[in-house]
Amino acid sequence: MRISEASRLSGVSTRLIRYYESIQLLGRPARTATGYRDYDQRDVHELRFIKRARSLGFSLKQTKELLDLWRDTRRANHKVLALAERHQRTIIARMQAHEAIIEVLGRLIQACQSNDRPECPILDGLADSRSRE
């Protein structure tokens, strides 16, 4: 099948498919006699795998590792588990950092009286280099 059909079936744009090929995340497909890329169902399945891994926040490097492990039928599942657990810890740390940001912004917003005076607790809070936030 052509790239447009692989794109439609996988939900991955043709531009991304070409990019994934260029970084060797996805193998280069066979070519037709006229030079068009010729994808098969396995390629579509791998594209769906990549799309799902990326939607879960895995980096391209992590996605490559996962895809290599998925392709290896003799893989050790503890490697997959370790990668997923590391990623989960990273996501949790990011969430905690975002929660701290939300808290600080909430305090700054609460301090603002939204009036016509030039004093602004939000700007003062951003300018305070001694702030622990």
VMD Tcl script that draws the C-alpha trace (Angstrom):
set ca {
  {0.00 0.00 0.00}
  {1.12 3.56 -0.56}
  {2.10 5.98 2.18}
  {-1.27 7.75 2.09}
  {-3.07 4.49 2.83}
  {-0.61 3.57 5.61}
  {-1.17 7.03 7.05}
  {-4.95 6.66 6.94}
  {-4.89 3.20 8.54}
  {-2.38 4.09 11.26}
  {-3.46 7.63 12.05}
  {0.11 8.85 11.55}
  {0.68 11.68 9.07}
  {2.69 11.00 5.93}
  {5.19 13.62 7.06}
  {5.75 11.77 10.36}
  {6.02 8.44 8.57}
  {8.81 9.85 6.40}
  {10.48 11.33 9.48}
  {10.29 8.03 11.38}
  {11.93 6.35 8.40}
  {14.66 9.00 8.22}
  {15.61 8.47 11.88}
  {15.33 4.68 11.42}
  {12.51 4.31 13.93}
  {10.49 2.66 11.20}
  {12.20 0.41 8.67}
  {12.41 1.55 5.10}
  {9.57 -0.05 3.15}
  {9.97 -1.88 -0.10}
  {9.61 0.17 -3.26}
  {7.36 -0.47 -6.21}
  {8.77 -0.62 -9.72}
  {7.79 3.03 -10.10}
  {9.63 4.01 -6.91}
  {6.68 4.46 -4.56}
  {6.98 3.26 -0.99}
  {5.10 -0.01 -0.51}
  {3.89 -0.53 3.06}
  {2.35 -3.69 4.47}
  {0.15 -4.47 7.48}
  {3.18 -4.94 9.75}
  {4.32 -1.39 8.93}
  {0.86 -0.10 9.80}
  {0.93 -2.05 13.06}
  {4.35 -0.61 13.92}
  {3.11 2.90 13.12}
  {0.18 2.39 15.49}
  {2.62 1.11 18.13}
  {4.79 4.22 17.68}
  {1.76 6.51 17.81}
  {0.54 4.91 21.05}
  {3.98 5.04 22.69}
  {4.36 8.71 21.73}
  {0.85 9.48 23.04}
  {1.98 8.07 26.40}
  {4.87 10.52 26.40}
  {7.70 8.15 25.55}
  {10.58 9.92 23.82}
  {11.68 8.87 20.37}
  {14.66 7.07 21.93}
  {12.41 5.24 24.39}
  {9.96 4.42 21.62}
  {12.82 2.93 19.58}
  {13.83 0.83 22.58}
  {10.25 -0.35 23.09}
  {9.81 -1.10 19.41}
  {13.07 -3.08 19.34}
  {11.92 -5.03 22.39}
  {8.51 -5.65 20.82}
  {10.15 -6.94 17.64}
  {12.40 -9.29 19.66}
  {10.31 -12.35 20.48}
  {13.04 -13.56 22.88}
  {13.07 -10.31 24.84}
  {13.33 -10.18 28.59}
  {10.15 -8.53 29.82}
  {11.95 -7.04 32.81}
  {13.64 -4.66 30.35}
  {10.25 -3.42 29.18}
  {9.04 -3.07 32.76}
  {12.16 -1.14 33.81}
  {11.78 1.28 30.90}
  {8.08 1.84 31.66}
  {8.74 2.35 35.38}
  {11.50 4.91 34.67}
  {9.16 6.76 32.35}
  {6.38 6.71 34.94}
  {8.73 8.18 37.57}
  {9.69 10.94 35.13}
  {6.03 11.73 34.45}
  {5.27 11.83 38.19}
  {8.20 14.21 38.78}
  {6.92 16.49 36.00}
  {3.43 16.41 37.49}
  {4.80 17.40 40.88}
  {6.76 20.26 39.29}
  {3.61 21.42 37.51}
  {1.60 21.22 40.72}
  {4.19 23.45 42.40}
  {3.92 25.92 39.53}
  {0.13 25.92 39.81}
  {0.39 26.58 43.54}
  {2.76 29.54 43.09}
  {0.67 31.01 40.30}
  {-2.42 30.60 42.46}
  {-0.80 32.55 45.29}
  {0.31 35.31 42.91}
  {-3.13 35.52 41.34}
  {-4.79 35.61 44.77}
  {-2.51 38.50 45.78}
  {-3.56 40.55 42.76}
  {-6.35 43.04 43.37}
  {-6.93 43.78 39.68}
  {-7.19 47.53 39.98}
  {-5.83 50.57 38.13}
  {-2.85 50.97 40.46}
  {0.63 50.28 39.08}
  {1.61 47.98 41.96}
  {1.33 44.39 40.83}
  {2.01 41.42 43.13}
  {2.33 39.12 40.14}
  {5.10 41.16 38.53}
  {6.71 41.72 41.93}
  {6.65 37.98 42.57}
  {8.26 37.28 39.20}
  {10.93 39.93 39.81}
  {11.81 38.65 43.32}
  {15.01 36.68 42.76}
  {14.99 35.66 46.45}
  {11.75 33.79 46.01}
  {11.80 30.12 47.00}
  {9.10 29.15 44.50}
}
mol new
graphics top color blue
foreach p $ca { graphics top sphere $p radius 0.5 }
foreach p [lrange $ca 0 end-1] q [lrange $ca 1 end] { graphics top cylinder $p $q radius 0.2 }
display resetview
